[in-house]
Amino acid sequence: MLQKRVLLVEDSSTIRKIISYYPIGLGINVIEANDCIEAIEKIYSEKPDLVLLDIKIPKLSQILKHSIFL
């Protein structure tokens, strides 16, 4: 069975460490991104099964402002 991958997008390294503790304990591979630009790059390169996103992360408002979904 393939190992599941979660992309954790959080600008605080302390919060990333706390949030990633549980999935790592379950054998889930946690991929980290510091901002939305890095997250987009990792979504394309790593193909995670799930993305956990801090909605108040810097640069998110600029990305959403130019999003085709708005």
C-alpha positions as CSV (number, residue, x, y, z in Angstrom):
1,M,0.0,0.0,0.0
2,L,1.3,3.4,-0.9
3,Q,2.1,5.8,2.0
4,K,-0.4,8.7,2.2
5,R,1.0,12.2,1.8
6,V,-0.3,15.4,3.5
7,L,0.9,18.9,2.5
8,L,0.8,21.1,5.6
9,V,0.9,24.8,4.7
10,E,1.6,27.0,7.7
11,D,4.0,30.0,8.1
12,S,4.8,29.2,11.8
13,S,7.4,26.5,12.2
14,T,6.2,25.8,15.8
15,I,2.6,25.2,14.7
16,R,3.8,23.0,11.7
17,K,5.7,20.9,14.2
18,I,2.7,20.5,16.5
19,I,0.2,19.7,13.7
20,S,2.5,17.3,11.9
21,Y,3.1,15.2,15.1
22,Y,-0.1,13.2,14.9
23,P,0.0,12.2,11.2
24,I,3.7,11.3,11.4
25,G,2.8,9.0,14.3
26,L,0.2,7.3,12.0
27,G,2.8,6.7,9.3
28,I,1.6,9.5,7.1
29,N,4.3,11.4,5.1
30,V,4.0,15.1,6.0
31,I,5.3,17.6,3.4
32,E,5.7,21.1,4.7
33,A,5.3,24.5,2.9
34,N,5.9,27.9,4.5
35,D,3.7,29.9,2.2
36,C,1.2,29.6,-0.6
37,I,3.7,29.9,-3.4
38,E,5.7,27.0,-2.0
39,A,2.5,25.1,-1.5
40,I,1.5,25.5,-5.1
41,E,4.9,24.2,-6.2
42,K,4.7,21.2,-3.9
43,I,1.1,20.4,-4.9
44,Y,2.3,20.0,-8.5
45,S,5.6,18.2,-7.6
46,E,4.6,16.0,-4.7
47,K,0.9,15.3,-5.5
48,P,-0.3,15.1,-1.9
49,D,-3.5,13.2,-1.0
50,L,-4.6,16.0,1.4
51,V,-3.7,19.7,1.9
52,L,-4.0,21.3,5.3
53,L,-4.0,25.0,4.8
54,D,-3.7,28.0,7.2
55,I,-6.3,30.3,5.7
56,K,-4.6,33.4,7.2
57,I,-1.3,32.6,5.7
58,P,0.6,35.5,4.0
59,K,0.2,35.8,0.3
60,L,-3.1,33.8,0.3
61,S,-5.2,36.9,-0.2
62,Q,-3.2,37.9,-3.3
63,I,-3.5,34.4,-4.8
64,L,-7.3,34.3,-4.1
65,K,-7.8,37.8,-5.5
66,H,-6.4,36.6,-8.9
67,S,-8.0,33.1,-8.7
68,I,-10.2,31.9,-11.5
69,F,-12.6,30.6,-8.9
70,L,-13.6,34.1,-7.8
